[in-house]
Amino acid sequence: MASLRTLNATGNMSTALMSAGPNLAARYAARGASPEFVKLVALGNKAFGSAMEHITAGVFDCKNVPDSQGQTGWDLCRGDARIELKSSRIWGGGDDSWTWQHIIPDHEWSYLMCAAVDIDTIRYFAISKPQFVHLVATGIVTQQGGGGGQGCWIQNFGRAAFGSIYEFQPEESGISLPDQLDNFIAQNPSSPEPIAHEVIKKATADARVAKAKATADARVAKAKATADARAAKAKATADTRAAKAKATADARAAN
């Protein structure tokens, strides 16, 4: 056992704490978050998840579904719709992004709701199961841990990507959040039937093929642009030389 005196005597304790930088709650506070938000993001993972389930149930007028034997993976109900909630605080210290992890496709949820705790708001996104498979195929949803039983995740989801997933609008838009949820459910029918592993595997393979093609296309386009630039530069140089030679010849002829 190492006492605080020993830890301080080595100097490593203070050095480690200084190099670690401010914790998440401190970063939220420094950016002007309210005391309520600072307390929320300071919670441990399990407590944070439970708090977000309680908060979200109130915001969307949903029923909390307690964990029970035989129930596989949904947290809230809105009528017959089973909603799996994943919540995230801001990840990292650079550009703002959120990561929702351990999403299990073969659990019996109908809709996935993703909550992003921002500095002064909680942003909510919704995905139906058919949309989820599409997001796997486009590479927005990926297998977590190489598909070793940890499910899927939406990793490093930054502000620039917000338009790729349906986002609920502030109630100031004129439609309440419960009504927006009802509209989304009505417009996006979704079954709680589990998504088979083979479906996710195929969608993941499709995403890899699409990414490889996009990478190859980008390389070809870059190579073409480089070649075009070189050709244009060579032509400009040749044109300049030709013009200079003509000017010299014309001058001699004039003399």
N, C-alpha and C positions, 0 to 999 in steps of 0.2 A: 504494500500500500504506500502511496506517495501523498504526503500531507501537503496542504497549501503552501506551507513554508518551503518545503523541498521544491515544489513546482515553481514557486516564485524565484527561488535561489538559482535555478538553472537558466532562468530567463526565457525558456521556451513557451511557457504559458502566455505571457504577455505578448510575445512575438506572434504566436499563433492567433490570438484573439485580434490583434491589430491587422494582420494580413487577411483575416476572414471577412472584414468589412461589416457593415451594419446588417442586422437580421431583417427578415421580411417585414415584420411589423414596423420596424424603424424606418424602412424604405417607404412604406405606405404613409407613415406619419410625416416624413420629410416632404412628401409630395402633396400634403394638405388633406389627407384622408381624415374623416371624422373619427372621434374616439370609438364609435360603434364598429366602424370598419377595421380599425386597428386591432380591437379586441377579437373580432371575427377571424382575421387572418393569422392571429397569434395562437389560435387553438391548435391542439394536436390533430393529427390526421383524422382519427376516428371521431373526435368531438366536432371537428369542422364539418365532416360529412353529415353527422346527425343534425347539427345546427342548420345546415343548408337545406336538408330535407324538410325541417320544420318551417323555415322561412319560406321556401318555395311552395309548400302546401298552402300557406296562407295567401301568398301573392296570387296564385292561380286558382284558388278555391278548390283544391284537390284533397282527397283523402289520403292520409298517411297509411302506408301498409307496413306493419311491423314484420320483422323477420319471423318466419315460421317454417316448420318442417313441411316439405312438399312444395314450397313456393320457390321458384327459381328465377330470381333476379328482376324484380321491379319494386320501386319504392313508393310510387304514388298512383292513384287512380283518379281519372276524370270520367265519370260515367263508367262505361265498359272499357275504356282505353287504359292500358297498363303502361306506365311511364317509368323508365329507368333514368335516374338522375345521376349525372356525374358533374362534380364541381371542381373548380381549379382556381387557385390564386395565381398572381403573375409569377411566371418562372423567370429566373435569371435576373441579372442586373442591367442588361442592355436594352434592346428593343423589347417593348411589351409583347408578351405572348403567353398563351395558356396551353396546358396539356391535360387532356382527359384520358385517363388510363384504366386498364383492367375492364374493358368493355367486352362482355361475353356474348357473342352473336347467337349462340344456341340456348340462351336463356329466354324465358317466355315473356319478354316485354314486347309491346307493340310500337312504342316510340321511345327514342332516346332524347332526353333533354340535357343540354350542356350549359352549365352556369359558369360564367367568367366573372370573378370578383374583380372589378376595376377599382380605380381610386375612389370614386364617389358614387358608383352605380354597380348593380349586378346585371350583366348582360346575359340574356337567355337565347339559346339556339335550339331548334328542334329538327329531328331527323326521323323519318319513318324507316321501317326495315328495308323496303325496296330501295330507298335513297341511300341507306347505309351500304348496301352491296355496291351501288354505283360509286360511292365515295371510296370504297376499297379499290375498285377497278381503275379509278382516276388517281390513286395514290395519296389521297387526303387522309384516309384511314389506313393504317398499316398494322401488321401483326407485331405485337409487343414481345420483346425477348426472342425474336426469331420463331414465333409460333409455338413456343414450348409450354403451353398451358396458361399463359398469362393473359390470353385474350388479345384484344386489339386496343390501339390508342390513336388519338388525334394529337399529334405531337407538334409543339412550337407553332400553335395556331395564332398568327399575328393579326394586327388590325387590317393589313392589306388583303387578308384572306376572308374577311367577314362576309363578303358577298357570295361566297361559295356555299353557304349553309343558311337556311331560313333563320332570320333573327326577329324576335318579337320587338315591336316598337314601343316607345314610352306611352303611357296612358294619355299623355297630353295630345297624342295623335287623334284622340276622339273615340278609340275603341279600347275597352278594358282588356287587361291581360287574360282573364278567363275567357272572354269572347274571342280574343285572338287565338287562343288555344283551341277552342271549339271549332273555329273556322279552319285552322290548320288540319285538325283531325278529319273534318268533313271533306276537305279538298285532297287529303292524302290518306286514303284507306290503307290500313296496315294490320296484318294478322299477328297475333302473338306467337305463331308457330316458330319454333327454333330455326335459325339459319344453319343449314347443314355445313359441316366442315369442308366438304368437297366444293360447295359454292364459294366459300371464302377463299379456298385454295386456288380455284380457277380465277376468281376476281383478282387475287394477288398476283398470279402469273400474268394476267392481262395487263396489270399495272406495270409490271417489270418490262414487258414487251413494249408497251407504250413509252415508258421512260427511256428504254434503250433506243427506240426509233427517234424520239425527240432529241436525244443526245447526238445520235448519228446525223440527223438532219441539221442540227446546230453546227456540228463540225463541218459538214459539207458547205453550209451557207457561209461559215466563217472563212473556209478555204477559198471559196469562190470570191468572196468580198476582197480577200487579200490579193488573189490573182488579178481581179479587176483593177484594184488600186495600183498594183505594180504595172499592169499593162497601160493604164492611163498615164502613169508617171513616165514610163518609157516612151509613149507616144508624144507626150508633152515635150520631153527632152529632145526627141527626134525632130519634132516640129520646130523647136527653137533653133536647133542646129541648121535645119534646112533654111529657115528664114534668115539666119545669120549669113549662111553661105550665099544665098540669093542676093542679100543686101551687098555683100562684098563684091560679088560678080557684077551687079548693077553699077556699083561705084566705079569699078575698073573700066567697064564699058563706057561709062560717061566720060572718063578721062581720056 
